[in-house]
């Protein structure tokens, strides 16, 4: 009888980091910036490349978390305003107190 164990999330992250390339990281950073409304100009592209260089030089396994934490520190990313989940409540009276 053979016992198998499921891979833990950390094991999956480590394997994913081993397979990720610099092009993948750069593409994810550029996609995040584009979707956040940051124009991809020379300065933002150079910052993205510098971040890729730092991530690949480190031995971190939480690549996406680091991207999300580091980018707002380095670039001015506009706040995204989310729509209200429900309409505002407008209280009214139906005249019970007048009687």
Biopython code that builds the backbone (N, CA, C, O; Angstrom):
import numpy as np
from Bio.PDB.StructureBuilder import StructureBuilder

atoms = [
    (1, "UNK", "N", (0.835, -1.171, 0.000)),
    (1, "UNK", "CA", (0.000, 0.000, 0.000)),
    (1, "UNK", "C", (0.884, 1.240, 0.000)),
    (1, "UNK", "O", (1.794, 1.362, 0.820)),
    (2, "UNK", "N", (0.619, 2.141, -0.904)),
    (2, "UNK", "CA", (1.411, 3.353, -1.039)),
    (2, "UNK", "C", (0.618, 4.533, -0.523)),
    (2, "UNK", "O", (-0.561, 4.701, -0.837)),
    (3, "UNK", "N", (1.287, 5.348, 0.276)),
    (3, "UNK", "CA", (0.638, 6.545, 0.804)),
    (3, "UNK", "C", (1.184, 7.750, 0.064)),
    (3, "UNK", "O", (2.397, 7.921, -0.055)),
    (4, "UNK", "N", (0.285, 8.583, -0.431)),
    (4, "UNK", "CA", (0.711, 9.810, -1.099)),
    (4, "UNK", "C", (0.185, 10.992, -0.309)),
    (4, "UNK", "O", (-0.891, 10.939, 0.288)),
    (5, "UNK", "N", (0.951, 12.038, -0.319)),
    (5, "UNK", "CA", (0.564, 13.250, 0.381)),
    (5, "UNK", "C", (0.392, 14.367, -0.632)),
    (5, "UNK", "O", (1.163, 14.477, -1.585)),
    (6, "UNK", "N", (-0.607, 15.180, -0.424)),
    (6, "UNK", "CA", (-0.834, 16.326, -1.304)),
    (6, "UNK", "C", (0.243, 17.376, -1.052)),
    (6, "UNK", "O", (0.719, 17.542, 0.071)),
    (7, "UNK", "N", (0.607, 18.066, -2.095)),
    (7, "UNK", "CA", (1.608, 19.125, -1.971)),
    (7, "UNK", "C", (1.031, 20.291, -1.188)),
    (7, "UNK", "O", (-0.117, 20.687, -1.390)),
    (8, "UNK", "N", (1.828, 20.822, -0.312)),
    (8, "UNK", "CA", (1.386, 21.984, 0.457)),
    (8, "UNK", "C", (1.455, 23.221, -0.425)),
    (8, "UNK", "O", (2.147, 23.210, -1.443)),
    (9, "UNK", "N", (0.750, 24.289, -0.055)),
    (9, "UNK", "CA", (0.815, 25.517, -0.854)),
    (9, "UNK", "C", (2.236, 26.045, -0.999)),
    (9, "UNK", "O", (2.580, 26.608, -2.038)),
    (10, "UNK", "N", (3.063, 25.873, 0.024)),
    (10, "UNK", "CA", (4.445, 26.351, -0.056)),
    (10, "UNK", "C", (5.209, 25.568, -1.109)),
    (10, "UNK", "O", (5.979, 26.150, -1.872)),
    (11, "UNK", "N", (5.006, 24.240, -1.164)),
    (11, "UNK", "CA", (5.680, 23.434, -2.178)),
    (11, "UNK", "C", (5.269, 23.872, -3.572)),
    (11, "UNK", "O", (6.104, 23.955, -4.472)),
    (12, "UNK", "N", (3.976, 24.155, -3.753)),
    (12, "UNK", "CA", (3.502, 24.601, -5.068)),
    (12, "UNK", "C", (4.113, 25.944, -5.435)),
    (12, "UNK", "O", (4.487, 26.163, -6.587)),
    (13, "UNK", "N", (4.217, 26.846, -4.459)),
    (13, "UNK", "CA", (4.826, 28.155, -4.724)),
    (13, "UNK", "C", (6.293, 28.001, -5.109)),
    (13, "UNK", "O", (6.765, 28.665, -6.032)),
    (14, "UNK", "N", (7.011, 27.135, -4.413)),
    (14, "UNK", "CA", (8.421, 26.938, -4.725)),
    (14, "UNK", "C", (8.594, 26.375, -6.127)),
    (14, "UNK", "O", (9.472, 26.807, -6.875)),
    (15, "UNK", "N", (7.743, 25.398, -6.483)),
    (15, "UNK", "CA", (7.834, 24.843, -7.838)),
    (15, "UNK", "C", (7.464, 25.876, -8.885)),
    (15, "UNK", "O", (8.081, 25.929, -9.948)),
    (16, "UNK", "N", (6.462, 26.699, -8.596)),
    (16, "UNK", "CA", (6.061, 27.742, -9.543)),
    (16, "UNK", "C", (7.175, 28.755, -9.718)),
    (16, "UNK", "O", (7.412, 29.219, -10.833)),
    (17, "UNK", "N", (7.863, 29.108, -8.642)),
    (17, "UNK", "CA", (8.960, 30.069, -8.735)),
    (17, "UNK", "C", (10.117, 29.502, -9.543)),
    (17, "UNK", "O", (10.790, 30.244, -10.258)),
    (18, "UNK", "N", (10.357, 28.206, -9.441)),
    (18, "UNK", "CA", (11.440, 27.601, -10.207)),
    (18, "UNK", "C", (11.157, 27.655, -11.705)),
    (18, "UNK", "O", (12.089, 27.718, -12.507)),
    (19, "UNK", "N", (9.882, 27.631, -12.090)),
    (19, "UNK", "CA", (9.512, 27.606, -13.499)),
    (19, "UNK", "C", (9.259, 28.989, -14.086)),
    (19, "UNK", "O", (9.070, 29.110, -15.297)),
    (20, "UNK", "N", (9.250, 30.033, -13.266)),
    (20, "UNK", "CA", (8.923, 31.366, -13.765)),
    (20, "UNK", "C", (10.161, 31.994, -14.413)),
    (20, "UNK", "O", (11.280, 31.825, -13.930)),
    (21, "UNK", "N", (9.947, 32.704, -15.489)),
    (21, "UNK", "CA", (11.059, 33.347, -16.193)),
    (21, "UNK", "C", (10.990, 34.853, -15.997)),
    (21, "UNK", "O", (9.988, 35.387, -15.520)),
    (22, "UNK", "N", (12.050, 35.516, -16.365)),
    (22, "UNK", "CA", (12.073, 36.973, -16.240)),
    (22, "UNK", "C", (11.019, 37.607, -17.149)),
    (22, "UNK", "O", (10.439, 38.637, -16.803)),
    (23, "UNK", "N", (10.771, 36.996, -18.305)),
    (23, "UNK", "CA", (9.752, 37.525, -19.206)),
    (23, "UNK", "C", (8.362, 37.425, -18.580)),
    (23, "UNK", "O", (7.540, 38.331, -18.719)),
    (24, "UNK", "N", (8.108, 36.301, -17.883)),
    (24, "UNK", "CA", (6.818, 36.139, -17.207)),
    (24, "UNK", "C", (6.630, 37.198, -16.130)),
    (24, "UNK", "O", (5.563, 37.805, -16.027)),
    (25, "UNK", "N", (7.657, 37.419, -15.335)),
    (25, "UNK", "CA", (7.580, 38.436, -14.282)),
    (25, "UNK", "C", (7.347, 39.818, -14.865)),
    (25, "UNK", "O", (6.487, 40.560, -14.390)),
    (26, "UNK", "N", (8.101, 40.163, -15.883)),
    (26, "UNK", "CA", (7.964, 41.474, -16.514)),
    (26, "UNK", "C", (6.572, 41.645, -17.107)),
    (26, "UNK", "O", (5.969, 42.713, -16.997)),
    (27, "UNK", "N", (6.067, 40.593, -17.735)),
    (27, "UNK", "CA", (4.725, 40.643, -18.322)),
    (27, "UNK", "C", (3.660, 40.831, -17.245)),
    (27, "UNK", "O", (2.709, 41.588, -17.441)),
    (28, "UNK", "N", (3.811, 40.150, -16.112)),
    (28, "UNK", "CA", (2.835, 40.293, -15.026)),
    (28, "UNK", "C", (2.871, 41.696, -14.435)),
    (28, "UNK", "O", (1.828, 42.275, -14.132)),
    (29, "UNK", "N", (4.069, 42.237, -14.272)),
    (29, "UNK", "CA", (4.189, 43.592, -13.738)),
    (29, "UNK", "C", (3.562, 44.595, -14.693)),
    (29, "UNK", "O", (2.817, 45.476, -14.264)),
    (30, "UNK", "N", (3.856, 44.470, -15.986)),
    (30, "UNK", "CA", (3.300, 45.397, -16.981)),
    (30, "UNK", "C", (1.780, 45.266, -17.059)),
    (30, "UNK", "O", (1.081, 46.267, -17.213)),
    (31, "UNK", "N", (1.271, 44.059, -16.955)),
    (31, "UNK", "CA", (-0.183, 43.861, -16.969)),
    (31, "UNK", "C", (-0.816, 44.510, -15.745)),
    (31, "UNK", "O", (-1.856, 45.160, -15.856)),
    (32, "UNK", "N", (-0.204, 44.341, -14.587)),
    (32, "UNK", "CA", (-0.712, 44.957, -13.357)),
    (32, "UNK", "C", (-0.727, 46.475, -13.495)),
    (32, "UNK", "O", (-1.702, 47.125, -13.118)),
    (33, "UNK", "N", (0.342, 47.035, -14.031)),
    (33, "UNK", "CA", (0.409, 48.486, -14.201)),
    (33, "UNK", "C", (-0.646, 48.969, -15.182)),
    (33, "UNK", "O", (-1.330, 49.959, -14.921)),
    (34, "UNK", "N", (-0.786, 48.277, -16.312)),
    (34, "UNK", "CA", (-1.765, 48.657, -17.322)),
    (34, "UNK", "C", (-3.179, 48.622, -16.752)),
    (34, "UNK", "O", (-3.960, 49.550, -16.958)),
    (35, "UNK", "N", (-3.506, 47.542, -16.030)),
    (35, "UNK", "CA", (-4.843, 47.410, -15.457)),
    (35, "UNK", "C", (-5.085, 48.400, -14.318)),
    (35, "UNK", "O", (-6.232, 48.708, -13.993)),
    (36, "UNK", "N", (-4.011, 48.896, -13.715)),
    (36, "UNK", "CA", (-4.137, 49.885, -12.645)),
    (36, "UNK", "C", (-4.211, 51.305, -13.181)),
    (36, "UNK", "O", (-4.387, 52.248, -12.409)),
    (37, "UNK", "N", (-4.079, 51.471, -14.488)),
    (37, "UNK", "CA", (-4.176, 52.793, -15.080)),
    (37, "UNK", "C", (-2.860, 53.550, -15.153)),
    (37, "UNK", "O", (-2.854, 54.760, -15.381)),
    (38, "UNK", "N", (-1.750, 52.856, -14.964)),
    (38, "UNK", "CA", (-0.440, 53.503, -15.048)),
    (38, "UNK", "C", (0.059, 53.384, -16.489)),
    (38, "UNK", "O", (0.160, 52.275, -17.013)),
    (39, "UNK", "N", (0.373, 54.520, -17.140)),
    (39, "UNK", "CA", (0.881, 54.430, -18.510)),
    (39, "UNK", "C", (2.287, 53.813, -18.519)),
    (39, "UNK", "O", (3.126, 54.128, -17.676)),
    (40, "UNK", "N", (2.513, 52.942, -19.479)),
    (40, "UNK", "CA", (3.820, 52.294, -19.589)),
    (40, "UNK", "C", (4.767, 53.196, -20.382)),
    (40, "UNK", "O", (4.820, 53.157, -21.611)),
    (41, "UNK", "N", (5.498, 53.992, -19.642)),
    (41, "UNK", "CA", (6.496, 54.880, -20.228)),
    (41, "UNK", "C", (7.873, 54.366, -19.860)),
    (41, "UNK", "O", (8.002, 53.327, -19.213)),
    (42, "UNK", "N", (8.880, 55.078, -20.263)),
    (42, "UNK", "CA", (10.249, 54.644, -20.012)),
    (42, "UNK", "C", (10.531, 54.501, -18.524)),
    (42, "UNK", "O", (11.129, 53.510, -18.106)),
    (43, "UNK", "N", (10.113, 55.471, -17.715)),
    (43, "UNK", "CA", (10.412, 55.409, -16.282)),
    (43, "UNK", "C", (9.718, 54.235, -15.601)),
    (43, "UNK", "O", (10.338, 53.546, -14.790)),
    (44, "UNK", "N", (8.445, 53.993, -15.912)),
    (44, "UNK", "CA", (7.739, 52.880, -15.276)),
    (44, "UNK", "C", (8.273, 51.531, -15.772)),
    (44, "UNK", "O", (8.298, 50.559, -15.017)),
    (45, "UNK", "N", (8.692, 51.471, -17.019)),
    (45, "UNK", "CA", (9.261, 50.242, -17.556)),
    (45, "UNK", "C", (10.606, 49.933, -16.906)),
    (45, "UNK", "O", (10.896, 48.776, -16.599)),
    (46, "UNK", "N", (11.424, 50.954, -16.698)),
    (46, "UNK", "CA", (12.712, 50.751, -16.033)),
    (46, "UNK", "C", (12.529, 50.313, -14.581)),
    (46, "UNK", "O", (13.291, 49.486, -14.080)),
    (47, "UNK", "N", (11.539, 50.855, -13.917)),
    (47, "UNK", "CA", (11.244, 50.426, -12.539)),
    (47, "UNK", "C", (10.798, 48.970, -12.532)),
    (47, "UNK", "O", (11.193, 48.207, -11.650)),
    (48, "UNK", "N", (9.980, 48.576, -13.504)),
    (48, "UNK", "CA", (9.534, 47.183, -13.602)),
    (48, "UNK", "C", (10.719, 46.259, -13.841)),
    (48, "UNK", "O", (10.799, 45.190, -13.237)),
    (49, "UNK", "N", (11.627, 46.651, -14.703)),
    (49, "UNK", "CA", (12.812, 45.827, -14.973)),
    (49, "UNK", "C", (13.704, 45.713, -13.738)),
    (49, "UNK", "O", (14.253, 44.645, -13.465)),
    (50, "UNK", "N", (13.847, 46.796, -13.003)),
    (50, "UNK", "CA", (14.641, 46.766, -11.776)),
    (50, "UNK", "C", (14.011, 45.827, -10.747)),
    (50, "UNK", "O", (14.719, 45.097, -10.053)),
    (51, "UNK", "N", (12.688, 45.848, -10.650)),
    (51, "UNK", "CA", (12.001, 44.956, -9.722)),
    (51, "UNK", "C", (12.182, 43.496, -10.135)),
    (51, "UNK", "O", (12.374, 42.634, -9.277)),
    (52, "UNK", "N", (12.123, 43.211, -11.421)),
    (52, "UNK", "CA", (12.361, 41.842, -11.907)),
    (52, "UNK", "C", (13.771, 41.403, -11.525)),
    (52, "UNK", "O", (13.975, 40.280, -11.064)),
    (53, "UNK", "N", (14.727, 42.280, -11.717)),
    (53, "UNK", "CA", (16.128, 41.965, -11.372)),
    (53, "UNK", "C", (16.265, 41.641, -9.887)),
    (53, "UNK", "O", (16.938, 40.678, -9.519)),
    (54, "UNK", "N", (15.625, 42.446, -9.029)),
    (54, "UNK", "CA", (15.701, 42.220, -7.583)),
    (54, "UNK", "C", (15.027, 40.912, -7.178)),
    (54, "UNK", "O", (15.544, 40.181, -6.333)),
    (55, "UNK", "N", (13.880, 40.618, -7.776)),
    (55, "UNK", "CA", (13.161, 39.392, -7.427)),
    (55, "UNK", "C", (13.951, 38.169, -7.848)),
    (55, "UNK", "O", (14.043, 37.202, -7.092)),
    (56, "UNK", "N", (14.519, 38.197, -9.033)),
    (56, "UNK", "CA", (15.287, 37.043, -9.497)),
    (56, "UNK", "C", (16.575, 36.869, -8.707)),
    (56, "UNK", "O", (17.057, 35.745, -8.559)),
    (57, "UNK", "N", (17.139, 37.951, -8.201)),
    (57, "UNK", "CA", (18.367, 37.861, -7.406)),
    (57, "UNK", "C", (18.093, 37.347, -5.998)),
    (57, "UNK", "O", (18.981, 36.783, -5.359)),
    (58, "UNK", "N", (16.875, 37.538, -5.512)),
    (58, "UNK", "CA", (16.534, 37.074, -4.168)),
    (58, "UNK", "C", (16.067, 35.621, -4.238)),
    (58, "UNK", "O", (15.865, 35.067, -5.318)),
    (59, "UNK", "N", (15.905, 35.031, -3.078)),
    (59, "UNK", "CA", (15.430, 33.650, -3.044)),
    (59, "UNK", "C", (13.991, 33.574, -2.548)),
    (59, "UNK", "O", (13.589, 32.592, -1.924)),
    (60, "UNK", "N", (13.225, 34.616, -2.831)),
    (60, "UNK", "CA", (11.829, 34.661, -2.389)),
    (60, "UNK", "C", (10.963, 33.730, -3.231)),
    (60, "UNK", "O", (11.211, 33.527, -4.419)),
    (61, "UNK", "N", (9.948, 33.173, -2.589)),
    (61, "UNK", "CA", (9.007, 32.315, -3.318)),
    (61, "UNK", "C", (7.659, 32.995, -3.507)),
    (61, "UNK", "O", (6.844, 32.540, -4.310)),
    (62, "UNK", "N", (7.415, 34.072, -2.783)),
    (62, "UNK", "CA", (6.138, 34.780, -2.900)),
    (62, "UNK", "C", (6.271, 35.960, -3.859)),
    (62, "UNK", "O", (6.177, 37.123, -3.466)),
    (63, "UNK", "N", (6.490, 35.631, -5.104)),
    (63, "UNK", "CA", (6.786, 36.617, -6.137)),
    (63, "UNK", "C", (5.637, 37.601, -6.332)),
    (63, "UNK", "O", (5.855, 38.813, -6.331)),
    (64, "UNK", "N", (4.435, 37.100, -6.495)),
    (64, "UNK", "CA", (3.296, 37.975, -6.764)),
    (64, "UNK", "C", (3.009, 38.882, -5.577)),
    (64, "UNK", "O", (2.675, 40.053, -5.757)),
    (65, "UNK", "N", (3.138, 38.351, -4.367)),
    (65, "UNK", "CA", (2.944, 39.198, -3.188)),
    (65, "UNK", "C", (3.969, 40.329, -3.163)),
    (65, "UNK", "O", (3.640, 41.471, -2.842)),
    (66, "UNK", "N", (5.189, 40.007, -3.499)),
    (66, "UNK", "CA", (6.240, 41.028, -3.485)),
    (66, "UNK", "C", (5.985, 42.092, -4.549)),
    (66, "UNK", "O", (6.222, 43.276, -4.307)),
    (67, "UNK", "N", (5.508, 41.687, -5.716)),
    (67, "UNK", "CA", (5.192, 42.648, -6.776)),
    (67, "UNK", "C", (4.117, 43.618, -6.294)),
    (67, "UNK", "O", (4.245, 44.831, -6.459)),
    (68, "UNK", "N", (3.059, 43.073, -5.698)),
    (68, "UNK", "CA", (1.939, 43.916, -5.257)),
    (68, "UNK", "C", (2.358, 44.857, -4.133)),
    (68, "UNK", "O", (1.838, 45.968, -4.035)),
    (69, "UNK", "N", (3.286, 44.431, -3.287)),
    (69, "UNK", "CA", (3.739, 45.279, -2.189)),
    (69, "UNK", "C", (4.728, 46.337, -2.677)),
    (69, "UNK", "O", (4.662, 47.489, -2.248)),
    (70, "UNK", "N", (5.636, 45.960, -3.560)),
    (70, "UNK", "CA", (6.720, 46.850, -3.970)),
    (70, "UNK", "C", (6.304, 47.913, -4.991)),
    (70, "UNK", "O", (6.786, 49.044, -4.929)),
    (71, "UNK", "N", (5.436, 47.575, -5.910)),
    (71, "UNK", "CA", (5.089, 48.534, -6.972)),
    (71, "UNK", "C", (4.487, 49.836, -6.449)),
    (71, "UNK", "O", (4.900, 50.903, -6.903)),
    (72, "UNK", "N", (3.529, 49.803, -5.514)),
    (72, "UNK", "CA", (2.999, 51.079, -5.019)),
    (72, "UNK", "C", (4.044, 51.928, -4.290)),
    (72, "UNK", "O", (3.907, 53.149, -4.213)),
    (73, "UNK", "N", (5.080, 51.290, -3.758)),
    (73, "UNK", "CA", (6.152, 52.041, -3.106)),
    (73, "UNK", "C", (7.008, 52.784, -4.128)),
    (73, "UNK", "O", (7.589, 53.825, -3.820)),
    (74, "UNK", "N", (7.083, 52.252, -5.331)),
    (74, "UNK", "CA", (7.984, 52.799, -6.350)),
    (74, "UNK", "C", (7.274, 53.663, -7.392)),
    (74, "UNK", "O", (7.893, 54.537, -7.999)),
    (75, "UNK", "N", (6.001, 53.425, -7.596)),
    (75, "UNK", "CA", (5.241, 54.156, -8.615)),
    (75, "UNK", "C", (3.980, 54.742, -8.006)),
    (75, "UNK", "O", (3.468, 54.244, -7.003)),
    (76, "UNK", "N", (3.494, 55.790, -8.617)),
    (76, "UNK", "CA", (2.237, 56.411, -8.199)),
    (76, "UNK", "C", (1.098, 55.660, -8.888)),
    (76, "UNK", "O", (0.777, 55.935, -10.044)),
    (77, "UNK", "N", (0.496, 54.720, -8.178)),
    (77, "UNK", "CA", (-0.606, 53.937, -8.726)),
    (77, "UNK", "C", (-1.914, 54.556, -8.242)),
    (77, "UNK", "O", (-2.131, 54.674, -7.036)),
    (78, "UNK", "N", (-2.784, 54.950, -9.166)),
    (78, "UNK", "CA", (-4.034, 55.608, -8.750)),
    (78, "UNK", "C", (-4.939, 54.660, -7.975)),
    (78, "UNK", "O", (-4.975, 53.456, -8.229)),
    (79, "UNK", "N", (-5.667, 55.235, -7.025)),
    (79, "UNK", "CA", (-6.645, 54.473, -6.256)),
    (79, "UNK", "C", (-7.813, 54.111, -7.165)),
    (79, "UNK", "O", (-8.258, 54.922, -7.977)),
    (80, "UNK", "N", (-8.290, 52.916, -7.022)),
    (80, "UNK", "CA", (-9.444, 52.467, -7.796)),
    (80, "UNK", "C", (-10.658, 52.576, -6.893)),
    (80, "UNK", "O", (-10.696, 51.981, -5.816)),
    (81, "UNK", "N", (-11.651, 53.339, -7.336)),
    (81, "UNK", "CA", (-12.864, 53.465, -6.530)),
    (81, "UNK", "C", (-13.858, 52.399, -6.973)),
    (81, "UNK", "O", (-14.221, 52.305, -8.145)),
    (82, "UNK", "N", (-14.278, 51.616, -6.018)),
    (82, "UNK", "CA", (-15.228, 50.550, -6.304)),
    (82, "UNK", "C", (-16.654, 51.092, -6.201)),
    (82, "UNK", "O", (-16.919, 51.985, -5.395)),
    (83, "UNK", "N", (-17.556, 50.568, -6.996)),
    (83, "UNK", "CA", (-18.951, 51.024, -6.897)),
    (83, "UNK", "C", (-19.568, 50.560, -5.579)),
    (83, "UNK", "O", (-19.096, 49.602, -4.966)),
    (84, "UNK", "N", (-20.615, 51.240, -5.153)),
    (84, "UNK", "CA", (-21.323, 50.844, -3.948)),
    (84, "UNK", "C", (-21.956, 49.470, -4.133)),
    (84, "UNK", "O", (-22.416, 49.129, -5.223)),
    (85, "UNK", "N", (-21.973, 48.694, -3.066)),
    (85, "UNK", "CA", (-22.588, 47.375, -3.146)),
    (85, "UNK", "C", (-24.108, 47.451, -3.210)),
    (85, "UNK", "O", (-24.756, 46.588, -3.801)),
    (86, "UNK", "N", (-24.672, 48.489, -2.598)),
    (86, "UNK", "CA", (-26.113, 48.665, -2.631)),
    (86, "UNK", "C", (-26.407, 50.162, -2.627)),
    (86, "UNK", "O", (-25.540, 50.954, -2.258)),
    (87, "UNK", "N", (-27.602, 50.563, -3.026)),
    (87, "UNK", "CA", (-27.921, 51.991, -3.013)),
    (87, "UNK", "C", (-27.955, 52.531, -1.587)),
    (87, "UNK", "O", (-28.187, 51.786, -0.635)),
    (88, "UNK", "N", (-27.723, 53.823, -1.455)),
    (88, "UNK", "CA", (-27.783, 54.464, -0.154)),
    (88, "UNK", "C", (-29.210, 54.406, 0.387)),
    (88, "UNK", "O", (-30.178, 54.458, -0.372)),
    (89, "UNK", "N", (-29.323, 54.298, 1.694)),
    (89, "UNK", "CA", (-30.634, 54.248, 2.326)),
    (89, "UNK", "C", (-31.109, 55.676, 2.553)),
    (89, "UNK", "O", (-30.422, 56.465, 3.202)),
    (90, "UNK", "N", (-32.285, 56.012, 2.020)),
    (90, "UNK", "CA", (-32.906, 57.317, 2.240)),
    (90, "UNK", "C", (-34.091, 57.113, 3.170)),
    (90, "UNK", "O", (-35.105, 56.525, 2.792)),
    (91, "UNK", "N", (-33.947, 57.603, 4.377)),
    (91, "UNK", "CA", (-35.014, 57.446, 5.348)),
    (91, "UNK", "C", (-36.148, 58.426, 5.029)),
    (91, "UNK", "O", (-35.906, 59.559, 4.612)),
    (92, "UNK", "N", (-37.333, 57.989, 5.224)),
    (92, "UNK", "CA", (-38.480, 58.847, 4.980)),
    (92, "UNK", "C", (-39.555, 58.616, 6.023)),
    (92, "UNK", "O", (-39.424, 57.741, 6.879)),
    (93, "UNK", "N", (-40.564, 59.362, 5.955)),
    (93, "UNK", "CA", (-41.662, 59.238, 6.908)),
    (93, "UNK", "C", (-42.942, 58.997, 6.119)),
    (93, "UNK", "O", (-43.148, 59.552, 5.039)),
    (94, "UNK", "N", (-43.783, 58.162, 6.684)),
    (94, "UNK", "CA", (-45.089, 57.962, 6.054)),
    (94, "UNK", "C", (-46.193, 58.602, 6.888)),
    (94, "UNK", "O", (-47.372, 58.314, 6.685)),
    (95, "UNK", "N", (-45.814, 59.467, 7.823)),
    (95, "UNK", "CA", (-46.776, 60.284, 8.536)),
    (95, "UNK", "C", (-47.409, 59.704, 9.762)),
    (95, "UNK", "O", (-48.407, 60.263, 10.217)),
    (96, "UNK", "N", (-46.922, 58.633, 10.342)),
    (96, "UNK", "CA", (-47.533, 58.066, 11.544)),
    (96, "UNK", "C", (-47.471, 59.000, 12.731)),
    (96, "UNK", "O", (-48.392, 59.024, 13.548)),
    (97, "UNK", "N", (-46.421, 59.757, 12.840)),
    (97, "UNK", "CA", (-46.274, 60.633, 14.007)),
    (97, "UNK", "C", (-47.224, 61.827, 13.964)),
    (97, "UNK", "O", (-47.461, 62.451, 14.999)),
    (98, "UNK", "N", (-47.768, 62.157, 12.811)),
    (98, "UNK", "CA", (-48.661, 63.309, 12.690)),
    (98, "UNK", "C", (-50.040, 63.015, 13.264)),
    (98, "UNK", "O", (-50.779, 63.958, 13.547)),
    (99, "UNK", "N", (-50.416, 61.779, 13.449)),
    (99, "UNK", "CA", (-51.762, 61.434, 13.910)),
    (99, "UNK", "C", (-51.925, 61.519, 15.381)),
    (99, "UNK", "O", (-53.010, 61.254, 15.898)),
]
sb = StructureBuilder()
sb.init_structure("model")
sb.init_model(0)
sb.init_chain("A")
sb.init_seg("    ")
for serial, (resi, resn, name, xyz) in enumerate(atoms, 1):
    if name == "N":
        sb.init_residue(resn, " ", resi, " ")
    sb.init_atom(name, np.array(xyz, "f"), 0.0, 1.0, " ", f" {name:<3s}", serial, name[0])
structure = sb.get_structure()
